[in-house]
Amino acid sequence: MKITFYGQSCFGIKIADINVLVDPFITGNDLAKDKINIKDIKADYILLTHAHQDHTLDAEEIAKNTGAVIVSNFEIAGHYEEKGIEVHPMNHGGSWDFEFGKVKYVNAIHSSSFPDGKYGGQPGGFVIEGEHKNIYIAGDTALTMDMKLIPQRTTLDLAILPIGDNFTMGVEDAIVASDFVECDKVLGCHYDTFGYIEIDHEEAKRKFFDEGKDLMLLEIGGSLEL
């Protein structure tokens, strides 16, 4: 499993020969738009945690460029189905066996609406059980006790957690979240894109290190392999 960071909360996940894209927000991200060309992005599936612009801005164009299937909650899936895009709707607690692995849509505490104010259903996160590795994509969320349910069903190899604070968990709550999901290997997201969520990278890494955990902050375009 290879994971590439495209800025904010957008990741490309390559599982065997399948390309999964999460929360594409690139052309509107000043930190990413000059580094990443969305026409070069490969996607067989696009997973959307919720409807906010900083998670969905480029979903329609990339889906139409690639023929990707959009996977999200019922309301978001319906929104893109009306645009002629193939979708797979889900809802909280439900799971589905895709060709790249089993995906479960799990709770997140946040809000969810499209830029025009249209209702975007309830926000969520995804647990992906691949053939060899399992990951948790929290989406935008506060710290929640529901995270404790995840390791009861799935042993995680990586947790992708928001750490920018203000709109989501900050570093301290993300450390607790990693305890709740029983995963000490964390990939940070949802930081630095806007003034409200700028962080001190070294301080964030130190706080995780002091708790015996590993916080990874990838450069935009950078990758890691599990």
N, C-alpha and C positions, 0 to 999 in steps of 0.2 A: 504494500500500500504506500503510494507516494502522495504527499500532501504539499501543495503549492499555495502560497499566500499571495492574494491579489489586492490586499488592502482592506481596511475596515473589518468586515466580517465575511469577506469573500475568499473562498478556498476552492481550489481544484483538487479533487481526490481521484487518483487513478488506482483502480482495483482490478488487477489482471489487465485486460484490454478494454475495460469500461471506464469512461470518464464521467465523473459526477462533479457538478459545480454547485456551490452553496452561496446563496445570497449575493448575486452579482451587482455590485455598485462600484463601477470603475470610471466611466466617463464623467461622472459628477464629483469624483474624488480628486482633489488637487494633488494629493500625494501619489496617486496611481495613474492618472490619465495619460501622462507623458511616458510612462514606463511600460504600460500594458495596452496592447491593441486588441480590442474585443473580437475583431475579425479573426484573430489567430487562436482564439480559445476553442478548445475541443470540448464538447459536452454531449453525452448521451442522455443524461438526466440533469435536471436543475432542481435542487431542493431549496425551498423558500420557508424560512422560519416564521415570518410574518410580513405584513404588507408595507411597512414603512419604506420610504424612498431609498434610504441608505442600505436597503437589503434587496430591492426589487428593480431598481432603475433600469438596468440593462437586461433584465430577464427576457422581455419580449423579443428584442433584437437578436440576442444570442440564440434563443429557442428557434427563431425563424431562420437564422443563419445555419444552424446545425441540425435542425429537426429533433432537438432534445424534448423529452417528456418532462413537464413541470410537475413536481410532487409537492403538495402542500395541503393546508387545511381545505375543507370543502368550499369555503367562500372564495379563497384565493384561486383555487383550481377552477372554479366556475368563471371567475373573472377572465382568466387566460383562455379558457375553452371558448368563450364568446369571441375571442380574437382569432380563432381557428387553430389554436395550438393544442397538441395532444397533452392530456393531463392525467394524473392519477391522484384523486382526492383522498385525504386521510382525515382522521380526527384523533383526539387525545386517547391514549391507551391502545389504539389500534396498531397493528403491524402487518407487514406484507413482505413476501419473499420475492425480491427483485433478482435479476440475473447477476447482480454484483454482490448480493447479500440480503440479509433480513433487516428491514428498517422499521423502527417503532417511533411513533410520534408521541412525545412526552410533554408534560406541563412546563410552562414558563410563565413568570409573572411580569407582565409588561402591558403594552397597548398595541393596537394593530389597526391601521387605517391607511388607505391609499392616499397619495398626495392631494387628490381632489376631494377628500373627505369620505369617500365610499368605504363602507364597512369592510374590514379585512379579516373577519373572524377572530378567533382567539389565538394569541401567539403560542408558539411551541418550540420544542427542540427535537433533535433526532438522535436516536441510538442506532448505529450501524454495526451489525455483526457480519464482518467479512469472513472469508474462508479461513484466514489465519489471524486477523487482528480485529479488535472491537474498539470503536470510538464513540464518544458522546459529544454532540454539537449542541451546546446549551442554548444558542440563540441569544436574544436580548432578554435578560431576566434578572430579577432580584434573587438573592439567596432564598431558597425555599426548602422546607423539610421534605418535599416530594422527591428531591434528589436522592434521599436515602433509599428510595425504592429501587433505583437503578441497579446497584450491585447485588440486590437480591435475585436478579434475573440474569445479569450480564457482568462478566469480569472485564473491566476496561483496560485497554493498553494506552489510551490517550484521552484526555478531556480537553475540549476546545471551549474555553471560558472567556466571557467578556471581563475586562479588568479596568475599563476607563472611568468608572464611577459616574455620578450625576444622573445618567439615564439608565444605568445597569449596576450590577455589582462593581465594587472597587476591588483593589488588591486584597485587602484584609478579608472581605467576604468570599472572594474567590478561593482563598486558602482554606476557609471553612468548607466551601463547596467541594473542594478536592478531597477533604476528609469524608464528606457525606457520600460521595460517589466512589470512594476508596480507590482513588487513582492519584498517584503523586507525580505523574508526568503530565504537565499542563502546557497547552499552546494558547497563548494569549491572543485576544482579538478585541475589536471595538475600542480602540484607543488611538489618540493623536490626530484623528481625522479632522476634528473640530476643536476650537479652543476649550470647550467645556470638558473635553475628555483627554487632554494632554497629560501624559504621565512622565515620571522620572524612571527611565528604563532600568538603570542600575539599582536604584532603590527597590523597585518592584522585584527584580530578580533576587536581591539580597533577602527580602522578607520571605520569599518562598524558600530560599536556601536555608535560612535560619530555622525553618520548620521541617527540614529534611526533604524538601520537594524541589522539583526542577521546573522552572518557568522558562519556556522558550518564546522568544520574540523574533519572528522571522523578518528579514528585509522584504520589501515588496518585490515579488518575483522569485523569492527564495523558497527552497523546498526542504523537506525532511522525509525520511523513509522509515517506516515501521516494519 
